[in-house]
Amino acid sequence: MLGTVLLALLAALVMTAPTEAKAPDRPVVTTDHGRVRGMAHGAYNTFDGIPFAAPPTGALRWQLPADAAKWKGVRDAGAPRSRCAQVSPDEPGKVLGSEDCLYLNVTAPTARATGRGRPVMVWVHGGGFTSGGGSDYPAQRPAVRGDAVVVTVNYRLSVFGFFGHPGLGGAPDFGLADQQAALRWVHANAARFGGDPRDVTLFGESAGALSTCAHLVSPKSAGLFHKAVIQSGSCMTEMPAGATDPGGPAYSPWAPQSRVRDAGAAAARALGCALPGTEALPCLRKLPVTKLVTPELTQKFSLVSYGNALLPERPERALEGGRFHRVPVLQGSNHDEMRLFVGLALADHPIADAAAYQARMKGSFGGAAGAVEELYPVAKFPTPAIAWSTALTDRSWTCTTLRADRALAAHVPTYGYEFSDPNPPVIPGFPRVKDFPYGAAHAFELPYLFDIPVEPAFTAGQRELSERMTGYWSRFAHTSRPDLPGAPRWPAFRNDAPLALSLAPGTDGIRLVDLGAEHHCAFWDAHRV
């Protein structure tokens, strides 16, 4: 569900000092695998398309990431390499990207780092585990204004990253393993770009946030990062049946590996590889990318498996049980998350009037529909679609994030936020929906943190908010606390004082709020529907 809707958003995107320098405009850094020549941009340098693992092609398809080959001479790192193979959002029969995609991008300030080096911020992109790429997120803003080395990574998606099969022993979560390989590369090479490998912040949004949650509870991620930022994708994220498509199934990003394994066996039979156990793998590995990157298989293999070596148990249960790495966490969601998903589905699934609204309530909440409707009466909202989006945002995003905050705060410093700009700009080309303002919808905070173009341009208040958010995020990376001098105090989340920071433009836009009270979380905690 997440990946299908986010394709529209991602389609709108334009697809320390270095240790040594070849020339002022083409800096060269020696990594543990060979030298790379990047690009100079004045206050920062970029090094794009650096391999952190071997191409997962041929016999390495559906294998854990292997070490990249070393190279002689100087490798060009002046432009990003291919994103991982994914369905084109404009032409479902077309494949974007390549299997050969395990590359990362480094953005580093040119001013000399003091002390032991700058903090390193490793970004994991969103896209429902089906789409996107690290190069969609130009990182000069967090690098220069945040004085950090920023690394954005690719990882295998959908059928290549989250496939399961009896011949594989289950569903090993290759995409998450790729992210771990990228973090190991960071530990080996961060200092060469002016970064401190002992001070790594893992951050991500949507599927990237869910990935960050997975690494919090994965035994194999121990020691690979020291702080975490989770944007719109807590361990508890889920949606009820019929959220965007009446009659559609409930959504959780986590699936038992037995289910994914069985789905892979069924897919293999449909693809003409109905052979027992490991005998099916050579057949499957010979199939062309176009046979595997299809809308059907992309949707089928868009969930993260648990019950394997990387994720032994369901992440939210691990979190509730306190079985996670003890690192500080900054976590939050957006005020109008579900407006993205509902808005883009309205053409096919309109909510025209109060009767349609009540039908959606009954379809998703069953016997609790009446109680839900009392809290969200359609007459209180501009349209039934806005009413529906508000109820779903509270139930599926804000209140699940607060439940995760409570579990985290019992063991580690935790800071909660809500992105609340009521009228943020959008990425050029993003589809508009008549009489349906997106508000602070899912992913709409990203241009406030990265150099992603938007229209219309930021207002003065939005530019100031962007500066503040960049400052908060980077301050957290530097100090494990997001407080900024001269800004409203941001206290750690406490179960007896569950306050979060609301982030919006204007004099009073940044303020402490009780999100549980504002979003009816006591009701939703009592009604797990």
N, C-alpha and C positions, 0 to 999 in steps of 0.2 A: 504494500500500500504506500509506504513512504517513498520508495524508489519510483513508482509509477508517476506520482504527482510531482516529485521533485525534478523529473526530467524536464518539465517545462521551465523550471527556474534555472537549471544548469545549462539548458540550451541557450539562454540569454547571455551567458558569460563568454567573454573572449577567451574561444578555446586557447673582536681584536683585529688588528690589522692583519692582512695576509702575511704568511711567513716569508714569502719572496715574491718578486714582481718581474715579469718579462718586459713590460712596457707600461706606461701610465694608464693606458686604456684597456689593457688586457692583463690583469693580475694573474699570477700563477701560484698555486698552492700545491704542495706535495702531500697527497693522502697516503694511507697505508697500502693502497693498491697501485698508485702511480700519480703522476702530476696532472693537474687540470688547469685549463686556462679559462677564466671567467670574463666578466664584463665589468668595467668601472662606470659608476654613475655619480661621481662626486662624493657625496656623503656615505655612500654604501657601494659594495660590490655584490654581484650575483654570480653564482656558480650553479648552472642548471644542467639537469640530465646526467647526474653522477650515478653510476650503477652501484647499488648497495647489495645486490645479489645477482646470481646468474640468471639469464633469460629462462623463465619457466616454460620452455617449449620442448617439443619432442618427448623424449623419455622423462624430462623433468616436469611435464604437465602433471598436475596433481601430486607433486612431491613437495615436501617442506623446502623452504628456500635454501639453495646451495650457495656457496661462497662465489663471489664474482671473480672472474679471471683478472690477474694483474696485467698491466700494459706497459709498454716501453714508450718513450717519448712523452709528448704532452697531449693529453686528450682535450678536445674542444668541449667547453662547458658554457658556451655562449647562448644556448637556447634550450628550452625544455625538450625532452624526448616524449615519445608517444604516451598517451594515457592508456590505462588498461582497457582491454576490449570490452565494449558495451554497445547496446542497441542505440542507434541514432534516434533522438527524440522527434526528428522531423520525418524520417523515413524508417519505419520499424523493420523493414527488410534489409536495411543497411547497417554495417558494423562500423563503429568508430573505434579508433585506437588499435592496439595490437596486444598479442600475448607477451611480446617482448616489452615489458613496461616497468620493471622494478628499478625505478630511478627516483632520485630525490633532488631537491633544489635548496640551495643555501643562500640566504641573504645576510650579509655581515656588514656592520658599520666600518668605515675606514679609519675613524679615529682610534688611536691606540687604546686598548683596554688597560685598565689599571688593576693592580692586585693579581688575583689568580685567574682572571678572565671574566667575560660576561656570562650571564645566565643563558641557557639555550632553551628555546621554545620550539617544540616539535608539533607541527599541525597535522591532524588527520582529517581529511575532507569528508563531507557528508555526501548524500545521494542514495540513501536507502540500501547500501551495499550493492548497488547495481550501476551507478553512474558517477561521473565526476573525475577530477584529477587534481593533484597537488598544484599544478601550474595555474589553476583557476584563481589562485589566491596570491596576488602580488603582495609581497611582505615588507616593502620598504618602510611603511608606517610603523609597524611594531618593532622593526629592527632599529630604525634611526631614532624615532621619538621614544621608544621603549628601551634603547640601548641594550639590545639583545641580539644574539645570533638566532635567526629563525630558519627552521628547516621544514619544508613541506614535502610530503611523501605520496607516492602512488602505492596501491596495494591491489592484489587480484580481486576481482569483483564477481558476483553472481556465480555462474556455473564453473568458473575457473577458481574462484576464491572460497566458495562455500558449498561445494559439491560433496556428496557422500556416496559410498558404494561398498558392498561387502568386501570387494577386493582391496579396498583401502583400509579395511578394519573399522570402518565407521565413517565419520565426517570430521576430518582433522582441523577444520577452520584455517585453511591456507592463507586467507586474507589477513587474519590476525597474526599469523606467524610471520607474514611479510612485514607487518608493522614492528614486530619484535626485532626482526633482522635490521630494519632501519634504525631502531634505537641502539642496537649493538654497534652499528656503523657510527652513530653519533658519539658513543663512548670512545671509540677508537680514534675519531678524527676531529672532534669539536675543538680541541685546543689548537689545531692547525689553522682554524678560522677565527681564532680569538675567543672561543667559547670555553666554558668550564664544564667538563663532562661529569663533575660531581654536583652540578646544579641544573638539572634538566626538568623542564615543565612540559608535560604532555597535555595538549589541548585539542579539542575538536568539537564539531557541531553536528547534530542529527546523528547519522551513522558514525561520524567521527566521535561524537560524545558517547554513543553506545560502545564504541570500540574502547574509549578511554575507561569507561566503567568496566568492561571486560578485563582490561589489563590491571585494574585495581584488584580484581579477585583472582587473576590467573597466577598460579604458582610460578609459571615460567617467565613472568614479567618482573619478578622480584629484583630490586636493585636497578632496574632499567630507567626509572624516572623518580623524581623526588617531590614533585607537586603535580596536581591535576586540575584542569579546568574543563568542566562539563557543561556544554551549551545545548539545551533543548534535546536531551536524550539521556535521562537518568536510568539507573538499573531497573527502576520500577515502571518505566514507560509501557503503556498498553492502551488499546482502544477497544471499545465495545463493538459487537456485531452491528453492522449497518451504519457505521460512522459516516462514511461518504457515499456508500453504495447500498441502498436498501436491500437487505437480504445477504449482503456480503459478510464474510466471516469476521470474528474478532481478530485483533492484531496484537501479537507480542513479537518482539525481535528475537526471542530465544526459542529454540526448538530442541527436543531431545535428539541426540545424534542417531538413535535408532530410526526415527521418523525420516530424517534426511537421508540416511543410508538406504532405506526402503524406496524412497522417492528416486534415488539415483539408480537403483536396480531396475525400477520401472522405466526410467528414462533410457537406460542402456538398451532394454528390450525394444523400445520404440525406435531407437536409432540403429537397430540392426546388429547390436552387440550382445545378444542374449547368450552369454557364455558363463559358466560357473566361476565364482570367486575371482582370483587374480587373472584368469584367462581372458576376462572381458577387457582388462585395462589396455593391452596392446591395440585392440580394435578401437577402443574409445580414443586412444592417443593419436590414432591415424586420422581421425575425423577432422575435416577443415573447420576453421574458426566459425565460418558462416553457418555450419550445421548446428553449432552449439550456442552461439549468441543469437538467440531468438527471443521474442517477447515472452513466449510460454516458459522456456527454461530459465530465463532471467527472473521471472516472478517466482518460479518454483524454488529457486536456490538463492533466495535473498534474505535468509535467516541465519543467525549465528547458532551453531550447535553447542550443546553442553553434554557432559557425560564422557568427555574425552580427556586426553592428557593436558590440553591447554586450558579447558574450562571443565573441571571435574564436576561442578554442580551449577544449577541455575543461578545466574548472577544475583538476582534480588534476594534469594535465600541465603547466599553467602554473605551479602551485605547485612541482612537482618541478623545473621548469626555472628557478626563481627569478624568474619573470616576474610579480611582484605588487608592490603598493604597500608601501613601507618604513614601516610603522607597527607599534608594539608590539601584541602579541596575547596575550589571555588566553583559553585554550581548554580545554575538558574535556568529560567525559561522566558518565553515572550508572552506578553499580556494577551495576545490574540492568536496564539499558535494555530488553532484549527481553521482560521479563516483562509489560510493558504489551501488546505486540502478540500474544504467545503466549497470554496469559491471556484476552484478549477473543475470541480465535479458538477457544478450547478447546471451547466448546459445539458448534461445527460440525466441529471437527477435533481430537478428543481424542487424547491420548497415554496410553493406558490402562495399558500394561505395557512390559516390556523389549523384547518383540517389535515393538511399535509404535514404540518409540524407535529400534531398529535399522533399521526400515524408513525412518524419517525421515532417519536418518544416510545411508543409501545413496542416497535420493532427492536429497539436497542435496549430498553430498560424494563420491559415486561411489567411485572406487578408493581414495580417502583415508579412507573411512568408518571402516575398522578402526583406523587411526592416531588419528583423532579420538576414537573411542570409548575407546581406551586412556587418553587424557588426561581424558576425562569419563565414567568408568564409571557406569552408572546406579545401582549400589548405593551410590555415594558421596553421593547426593543424596536429599532427602526424597521426591521423586516424579520420574518420568520427565519430566514437563513442566518442572520446575525444572532438571533436568539439561540438557534441550534449550535452555531459555532462557539458561542459563549459557554453553554453547558458542557460541550465536549472539551473545550480548552481546560475548564476547571477540573473536570473528571479525569481526563487522560494525561494532562501535562502538569498544570500547576500543583495539584494535590499529590500526584505521584512523585513529583520532584521533592515536595516537602516531606513525604514519607522517607525518601532516600536521604534528605538532609538530616532527619532525626536519627536514622541508623548511623550515618557517618559521624555526626556530632557527638555521639556517645563515646567515640574513640579518638577522633582527630579534629584539629581546628577546621571548621567548615564555615564558608561564607556564602550566603544566598543572595541572589539578585533576581530582578524582573526587568527585562527591557520593555519600556512602556511608551515609546514615542508613538503618539496616536496617528501621525501622518508622515511616516518615513517615505523617502523616495524609493523608486524601484529600479531594477537593472533595465537598461534599454532593451526594448523588444519583449519584455515580460507581458503576458496577456492580461489585459484589464477586463473586469467583469462589471457590467452595467449595474448601477445602484448597489454595489457591494464594495465598500472600502476595505482594503486589506488590514489597515491598522498595523499594529506591531505583530505581524504574522510570523510564522515559522521561517527562519533564515533571514529575516529582514534586518537583523542586527549586523550581518556580516560586513556590509560596506562601511560600518562605523569602526571596524577593526582592521580591515584590509583595504588596499587601494583598488577597489572594484568600482567601475563607473556607474553612476546613477543619474536618473532624470526624474524631476528637475534636480538641479544642483542643491547641495545642502544649504539651508538657511544659516544665518549666523549662529542661531541657537543649536542647530544640529551639528555644525562644525565644532562648537564648544563641547557638545556631548561626545562627539567622536574623540576629541582630545582627552576628555575625562576618562572614557572607557579604555582607550589605549593606555592611559596612565595607570588606571586601576589594574588592568591585566598585567602590565609589565612590572608594576610595583609588587604584585603578588609573586611574579617570577623572581624578582630580586630579593624579597624579604620574607616570603611566605605569608604576608599580610597585604591586603589591597588598599589600605588607607593611603590617602594622598594629603600632603600638606595643604591647608587652606580649603579642603573639601569636607563635606559632611562626614562625620565618623562612621565607619563601617564595622560594627561589632561582629564578632563571631556568632554564628547561629547557636542558640541554646534551646534545649527542649522546654525550659521554663520561661524563655523569652525568645520565641521563634520569629525574630525580625529579619527581614531582607531589605536590600537597597533597591528602590525603584529608580530606574534610569530613563529619564525623559528630558527633553530640552526645557529651557526656561529657568527662571530664578528658583522656583520651587520644584523643579522637575526631578532633582535628585534628593530623595527623602527616604526615611525608614518607614516600612510598612509591615503590617501583619497580614501576610498573604493568605494564611489560613482563614482569617476572618473575612477578607475581601472576596475570596473565591469559594466560600462555603465548604471548606475542607472537612470540617467535623461531620457534615452530612455525608460527603463522599467516602470518608473513612468508615462510616457506619453502614453505608450501602455500597458494597463492592459489586456493582453491576456494570 
